[in-house]
Amino acid sequence: MKNVGGIDRILRIVVGAALVGFGAYGAFVATPAGVPVATTNWILMAVGAVPLFTGLMNFCLAYTLFGINTCKSK
């Protein structure tokens, strides 16, 4: 069952991809060799994965629990 659609879906994908991208950049590109990767980078990637996944799947469990549906009905 889809409950995420329209602008909501686009915003989730953009924000999620940005957070994952910022975290990955900090973890894999900007960190010099031999320096431990900051936990913040991993947290950014994990937090960004949630809206990215819900946007791509058109489904949000929280929306189901609260009875919200942003998809256009046919």
C-alpha positions, -999 to +999 in steps of 0.1 A: +000+000+000+014+034-010+009+063+013+037+087+002+033+107-030+038+140-048+059+167-033+063+147-001+080+119-020+104+142-039+114+160-007+121+127+011+143+116-018+162+149-021+167+153+017+177+116+022+201+116-007+217+149+006+222+135+041+236+102+028+259+122+004+272+146+031+278+116+055+296+096+028+317+126+017+328+131+052+334+094+058+351+084+026+365+115+008+373+142+033+389+120+060+427+116+057+441+081+057+447+068+091+422+091+108+392+074+123+359+084+107+336+105+129+305+089+142+286+119+130+292+108+094+277+074+100+247+089+118+241+113+089+241+083+065+217+063+087+193+092+093+194+100+056+187+064+046+152+065+063+136+093+042+155+081+011+141+046+015+105+057+023+105+081-007+117+054-030+092+028-017+063+052-015+056+039+020+060+053+055+052+033+085+047+064+107+021+076+081+003+043+085+003+046+123-011+081+122-035+075+093-018+100+069-019+095+032-003+120+007-009+099-024-036+110-048-066+086-048-078+073-081 
